Amino acid sequence: MEIFEGFSIKEIVTSFMVLFAVIDIIGSVPVIVSLQQKFGQIEAGKAAITAGAIMIIFLFVGNKILKLIGVDVNSFAIAGAFVIFVIALEMILGIEINKTTEAKAASIVPIAFPLVAGAGTLTTALSLRAEFHDINIICGIILNTIFVYLVLKSAKWLERKIGDATLMILQKVFGIILLAISIKLFTANFAQLVQNYINF
């Protein structure tokens, strides 16, 4: 079938890992536990499905918006690389550049958006289209949605078992991974832009 054209396990795994690092749901466990204490039981299914739907919708609508304003995918991918770079610096250095607003609900806002499907995640998902097939990115999003659901359902247990020190180590490890991804994304798409201008 045409929808499965370009199906690749390697691309699925890479898409999953990139989005997993950007979403950083493990690193968000303390925030999730805090929200759970404040608002009561979190609706894990509702939050996860909403976040996944937002990512998938933006994956397709976002590209149409770019065409409407005359921006190509390579240029957007470079912009996405800068966003990922900033997120990576936040994770590695332990600083907060983009501060989220105060929570008003415990499922859709701020868990589904912007904690899971935030600006960095949406930018990354769309940036991946410059290199990967849509079906593989969608699979990566679905896998992350499932993982987010599992984490939300077991947030308190994870907080007790993992501990602050381990969370900090995981955050820095994924930060370094993101930093490398942002550099690769920038160089690959910048080279493509240069090639397009030369051919033009």
N, C-alpha and C positions, 0 to 999 in steps of 0.2 A: 504493500500500500504506500501511497505517496507520503502519508504522514510519518512513516517510519524511515523515509529516505535520509541517509546520513546518520543512522542510529549507531552510536559508538559507546561501548562501556568505558573506554578511557576518557572520553569527553564528559560522560556522566559523572565519573569519579572526580575529575578535575573541577567541574562545575559545582559539585556538591561541596568539595573541600574549600573552594574559593568563597562560596556563599556562607559556608559554615564558619569560616574564619571571620568574615565581615559581620555576620549576625552575632557571633560570640555569645550564644545563649548560655554556655557554661559560665562564662565570666559575668553574666547578668543574673546569676542565681541569687546573690545577696539582694539585688534590687527586687527580684520577683518575690522573695520571701518577705521583704519589707512591705510590698504591696498587698501580699496575702494577709499579713498581720493587720494592715490598715483597713482593708475592704472585706476581709473574710475569704471564703473559698473562691479561688480563681476558676473561671470557666475555661479550662484548658482546650477543649475541643473547639469552642467558638473562637477563641483567640488564635489558635493555630490555623484553622481553616480560613479565617479572615485574612491573616497575614499571607498565607499561600496564594489566595485569590488575588490580593493586591499585587503581589510580585508577578504572577502570570499575566494579569491584565496589563500591567505597565510594560511587560516584556514586548507586547504587541502594540499597544496604544502609544507607548513612548516613542517608538520608531516613527509612527505616523506624525506625531507632533514635531519630531525633528525634521522630517521632510517638509512639513508645513512652514517651518521657520527657516528652512534652507541650510540645515546643519547635517553633515554626513556622519555616518556611524563611527568612522575613524577619529574624527575630531571629538565626538562625544566620548569615545573610549579613552582618549587622552585626558579629557576633563575628569573622567571617572578614575583614571590612574592617580590624579592629584588628590581626589577625595579619599581613595584607598590609602594613599601615602599618609595623609593627615590622620586617618583612623589608626594606622599602624603606629605612628608616632605617639598617639594618645595611649595605646596599649603598652608600648615598650617603655615610655618615659613616665607613665603613670600620671599624665596631665589630662585636663578636661578642656578641650577647645570648643566643642559643641555641647552646650548644656541643655538637656531636655527639660520641658516645662513640667509644672506640677501635675500630678495625676488627678484625673476627675472620675475615672472608672477603673475597674480591675480586670477587664478582658480586652475590649477593642482598643481603648485608649487607656494607658499608654503601652500595653503589652503588644498587641497586634501591630499598632502604629503609634509611636515611631520606634519602639524598642526592637521589634523583629524586622518589620518591613519599613525601615527608616530610609532617609535620603541616601545613605551610603549603600544599603542593600539594593535599592531600586536602581541606583546609578551603576552598581556592579553588575546586576542582572542584565541591564541593557548593554553595558560595555562588552559582556561576554559574547554578544551576538556578532561582534566583529571577527571572532575566531571560531565559534562553535555553532553547530546546528541547533535550531529551536527545540527539537524533540529532546535533545540531550540536556539542555538547560532546564526545560520543564521537569524532566526526571530528577535533576539535581534539586530543583525547588521543592518537588513533592517529598523527596527524601529528607530534606531539611525541615519541612512542615511536620513530618512524622516525628523527627527527632525533637523538635520544639515542643510538640504535644507531650512526648514522654518526659521531657525535662520539667514542663509546667506541672504535670501530674505528680512528680516526685521531687519538687523543689526543696521541701523541708528535709527530706531524707538525704538529698545530695549535699545540702548545706552542712549537715552533721557529719557526713562521711568524708567529704572532700576537704573542708577546712579552708581558712583564708589563705594560708601559705601556698597550698597547692593551686588554688584559684589564681593567685598572683603569678605563679610560675606558668600556668597554662595560658594566661593572658599575654605574657611576654613572648612565649613560644609562638603563639598564633600571630602576634604582632610582627615578629621577624618574618614569618611566612608571608603575611600580607605585604610587607615592605618589598620583598623579592618579587611578588606578583605584580605590584604596582609598577616597578621598574621594567619588568618584562612587558607589561601591557603598554607602557609608554613607548618603549623602544620599537616594539613591533608595529604599532599604529603610526608612530612618527615616520618610520621608514616607509610605510605604505603611503602616507600623505605625500612625502617627498617624491616617491615613485610616480604617484598620480600627477603631480605638478610637472614632473619632467616629461611624462608622456603627453600631457596636455600642451 
